[in-house]
Amino acid sequence: MSDLDRNYVSPFGRAAGRVDAAAVDAGLRAYMLRIYNYMSIGLAITGLAALGVYMAAVTTDQAGAVARFGNAYLTQFGYAMFVSPLKWLFILAPLVMVFAISAGINRLRPATAQMLFWVFSALMGISLSSIFLVYTHTSIVRVFFITAATFGALSLYGYTTKRDMSGMGSFLFMGLIGVIIASLVNLFLASSMLQFIVSVVGVLVFAGLTAWDTQRLKNEYIYGYASGGADVEERAAITGALSLYLNFINLFTLLLQLLGQRD
């Protein structure tokens, strides 16, 4: 924020500008902290939902199990969640919700938007719960901490760098579209090489998006200072948390595909 005096011009002169810059600086720190808090709570909900579904889905009682998934024996609940067509409901539900939240955020009360974010985080956890059946628990924990360290470093870079990253947005978006299309194609091809390429490119894309989104959120606050209100700022914090949350989750799942040890 050392360059804030040059970026923000007060109509009351330089002295007032310094006071306003200090106010914006303090407000920005509080705003970004709110975003990271929302994101962290969302990730905690996701983790607890995933673990809870997994624990309810597996059993050590082979005689009472209704199906087997890899090395795990499934309960009736586990069969419904991981084998039956019901699984597609929970796989697709987070995608539907993220579009609904993004499209309707400006019409929602902040409390409603916040609640929808928590529900979305829980649904995401349910859809990710199958990773406990595919990868060893040790490798899941290891990749999570690798993701957290990577995300933290990239977000810090996006917040502190003086380099204008706005031009990267369209390039990263095209990369994201390419990753999505390649992933859909690989559903039919089932190519391990294509999956590896998609995972590597995907990590690079979401690494760039993490830094880019952080700088975007910072700049949106600075240049939109005092132009909205408490409700507008709260909704912006929730959508900002959603953006960073999605970057984290996608980084985690892609790194897990690359570094995770299969059970």
N, C-alpha and C positions, 0 to 999 in steps of 0.2 A: 504493500500500500504506500510505499514511499513516493510513487508517482501519481498519487491521487490528486494532489494540488494542481497538477497539470491537466488531469482529465476532467475534473469537476470544476466548473466555473460558477462562482456565486455572484448574484446580482448586487450584492452589498459590498463588493470590493475584496481585496486580497486578505485582509484580516478576518473578515467574515468567512471567506473561503476556507481559511485554515481551520476555523471552528467547525464549519460544515464538513470539511474533510475528516476531522476527528470523529464527528458524529457518524458519518457514513462508515468509517473504518470500524468503529465499535459495533454499529448495526450489522455490518457485513459479517464480522466474526460470530455474532449471535445467530445470524441467519444461517450461515454455513454449519454451525454447530447443531442447529435444529435439524437441518437436512441429514447430517451424519447420524444424529440420534434416531431419527425416523428410520433411516436405512438399517441401522444396527438392530433396532427392535424388530423390524421386518425380517431380517436374517435370523434372529433368535426364534421368532415364531415359525419360520420355515424349517429350521433345524429341529425344533421340538415336534412339529407336525410330522415331519419325515420319520423321526425316530419312533414316535408314538404309533404310527401306522405300521411300521416294520415290526415292532414288538408285538402288536396285536395280530399280525399276519402270519407269524411263524410259530412253530411249536417243536418241542423236542420229543413229543409223543408220536412216534411213527405210526402206531396203531390208530391213533385218533386223527391223523392228518388226512386231508381229502385230496391232496395233490403234492407233487414234488416240483420244485423250481430250482434247477441246479443242484446244489448241496443242501438246500433248505426244504423243510416240510411245511406245507401251508395249512392254515386253518381254513374254515369256511369263509371267513372274512378275507383272508389272504388270497384265496382263490378268486373271490369276487373282485378284489382290487388289482390283481396282477395277471389273471388269466382270462376271466370272463370279459365280454364286450364292455362291461361297465368301466373298465380301465380307460377307455377312450374318452369317457366323460371327464375324468379327472386330468387326463393329458391335455385335452383341448380347453377346459374351463379357464385356466390361467390366461391363455391367449385371448379368449373372448373378453375376460375381465379387464385386461390391460388396455384393450382398445376402447372398452366402455368408459373406463376411468379417464383416459386421455381425451376422448371426444366430449365427455360431459363435465369435465372438471370445473369449467367456468360457471356452470349452472348449479353446482353442488355447494351446500354449506360446508365449511371447513371440517366440522365434526363428522359429517357424512362421508366426505372424501377420505378422512383419516380412517374411519371404520372400514371403508371399502379396501383401503390399502392393507389393513390387517387381514381381512378376509382373503384378498389376493395372495398375500404372503403364506397363509395357511394352505390354500389350494396348491400353490407352488411346492410347498413341502410335501403334500400328499403325492403330487405328480413325480417328485424326485425320490420318493421313499424306496423305489426299486433299486437304487444304487447300492443299498445295503445288501442286496441279494447278489449283485454282480461283482462288486469290489470288496476287498478285505477292509475291515473297519480301520485298521492301522493306516492303510494307504489313503482312505477317505480323510482321516484327521490330518495326515501329513500334507495332502494336497490343499486342504482348507487353509492351513497356516501359510503355505506357499502363496496361495491366492490372496490371502489377507495382506501379506507383506508386499506382494506385487501391486495390488490395488492401492495400498497406502502410499507407496512410493510414486506411482503414476498420478494419483490425485494430488499429492503434495506438489509434484512438478507442475501440473496444470494450474494450481492455485498461485504458485510463486513465480513462474516464468514470465518474463517480459516479452517473450516472443508471441506474436499474434497468431493463434492457431485457427482462426475462423475459416481460413481457406481450406483446412483439412476436412471440414464437415462433409462436403459433397463427395470427396474422395472416399472417406470412411463409409458413407452411406452406400455408395456403389459397391464397396467391398462387402458390406453387410448383405446387400441383395444377392451378390454372387455366392456368398456362403450359404444363404437360405436356399437358393436354387440348386446348388451342388448337393446340399443335404437331402433335398427332396428327390433328386435324381438317384442318389445313392440308396434310397429306400428300396428301389427296384433292382439296382445293380449289386448292392451288398459287397462293394469293393473295399477291401481293407486299405489299399493304397490311396484310393480317393478319400476314404474317411480320415486317413492320416493327414493328407493335404488340407482337407477342410478344417481339421482341428488346428493345424499350425497357422493357417491363414486366419481362422477365426480368433485365435489368441491375439494375433497382431492387430486385427480390426478392433476387438474390444479393449485391448490395451490402449490404442489410440483414442477410442471413444471415451475411456475413463478420464484421460487428461483433457480431452476436448470438452466434455460435458462439465467438468469442474471449472474450467475457465469460462465457459458459457454462463454457468450459474452465477459465478462471481461478477461477470460483466453485466448480466441482466439486473443484478441488484444495484450495482453502482450507477448505471445509466438510467435505471428506472426508479431511483431514489425519490421518495416522497410523492410518487405519482399515482400510487394505488391506495393502499389502506391496509388495515390489519387483516381483513379477510383475504384480500388479494395476495398479500405476502404469505399468509398461511397456506393458501392453495398452491402458490408457487413453490413453497418449501416441500409440500407433499409430492408434487410432480417431479421436483428435483431429486427427492429421495428415491422415487420410482425409477428415474433414469439411472442413477448410480447403482441402485439395487439390481437392476437388470444387467448392467455391465458386470457386476460382481458375480452374479449367478452364472452368466454365460462364460465368464473366465474360468470359474470353478469347474463347470461341467466339461469344458473343452480341455482344461489341464488334466482333469481326471481321466479323460479318454487317452491322453498322451502319457501320463505318469502313473495312473492308478494300476494297482496290482489286482488282477482278477482272482476272484475266490474260486 
